[in-house]
Amino acid sequence: MLRIDCFDNEFSTQNNIEKNPLNDIVMLDGFIVPISKLPPEYQERVREARVQGKDISFRTR
């Protein structure tokens, strides 16, 4: 009804946003991978997308 999601940035405190465990992962070919395991250029693309409020995933094929 209210469309509030767990870890919703609109209703979270800054502390909760910074400690959100989902901030450090990304989907790669359907697998959950830590962002730190991606090449630096892909890490930057993830950060840029998330600053814009978007999410991103990658496919190698």
KOLNUTI-875289 format. One record per residue (C-alpha): residue number from 1; z negated, x negated, y. Coordinates in steps of 0.2 Angstrom, whole numbers, plus 5000, padded with zeros to 4 digits. Each point is the difference from the previous one (the first is absolute). Layout:
// residues N
<node k="NUM" w="Z" u="X" v="Y"/>
...
END
This chain:
// residues 61
<node k="1" w="5000" u="5000" v="5000"/>
<node k="2" w="4995" u="4986" v="5012"/>
<node k="3" w="5012" u="4987" v="4993"/>
<node k="4" w="4986" u="4987" v="5001"/>
<node k="5" w="5003" u="4986" v="4988"/>
<node k="6" w="4988" u="4986" v="4994"/>
<node k="7" w="5002" u="4985" v="5011"/>
<node k="8" w="5009" u="5011" v="5013"/>
<node k="9" w="5001" u="4988" v="5016"/>
<node k="10" w="4999" u="5015" v="5012"/>
<node k="11" w="4982" u="5005" v="4993"/>
<node k="12" w="4994" u="4983" v="4995"/>
<node k="13" w="4989" u="4988" v="5010"/>
<node k="14" w="5007" u="4983" v="5005"/>
<node k="15" w="4988" u="4992" v="4987"/>
<node k="16" w="5007" u="5011" v="4986"/>
<node k="17" w="5018" u="4996" v="5005"/>
<node k="18" w="4997" u="4981" v="4999"/>
<node k="19" w="4991" u="5001" v="4983"/>
<node k="20" w="5012" u="5012" v="4992"/>
<node k="21" w="5005" u="4992" v="4983"/>
<node k="22" w="5017" u="5007" v="5001"/>
<node k="23" w="5005" u="4989" v="5015"/>
<node k="24" w="5002" u="4985" v="4989"/>
<node k="25" w="5012" u="5007" v="4987"/>
<node k="26" w="5018" u="5005" v="4999"/>
<node k="27" w="5011" u="5008" v="4987"/>
<node k="28" w="5013" u="4988" v="4992"/>
<node k="29" w="5011" u="5008" v="4987"/>
<node k="30" w="4987" u="5013" v="4997"/>
<node k="31" w="4986" u="4988" v="4998"/>
<node k="32" w="4985" u="4997" v="5011"/>
<node k="33" w="5001" u="4982" v="5007"/>
<node k="34" w="4989" u="4992" v="5013"/>
<node k="35" w="5009" u="4996" v="5016"/>
<node k="36" w="4995" u="4982" v="4999"/>
<node k="37" w="5011" u="4998" v="4984"/>
<node k="38" w="5016" u="5004" v="5010"/>
<node k="39" w="5010" u="4988" v="5010"/>
<node k="40" w="4995" u="4998" v="5018"/>
<node k="41" w="5015" u="5009" v="5007"/>
<node k="42" w="4996" u="5015" v="4989"/>
<node k="43" w="4982" u="4999" v="5005"/>
<node k="44" w="5005" u="5001" v="5018"/>
<node k="45" w="5011" u="5015" v="4997"/>
<node k="46" w="4986" u="5010" v="4992"/>
<node k="47" w="4988" u="4996" v="5014"/>
<node k="48" w="5014" u="5006" v="5013"/>
<node k="49" w="5003" u="5016" v="4990"/>
<node k="50" w="4981" u="5004" v="4999"/>
<node k="51" w="4997" u="4996" v="5019"/>
<node k="52" w="5013" u="5014" v="5003"/>
<node k="53" w="4991" u="5012" v="4988"/>
<node k="54" w="5012" u="4998" v="4986"/>
<node k="55" w="4999" u="4994" v="4983"/>
<node k="56" w="5012" u="4989" v="4990"/>
<node k="57" w="5004" u="4996" v="4982"/>
<node k="58" w="5012" u="4987" v="4992"/>
<node k="59" w="5013" u="5001" v="4986"/>
<node k="60" w="5007" u="4984" v="4993"/>
<node k="61" w="5015" u="5009" v="4992"/>
END
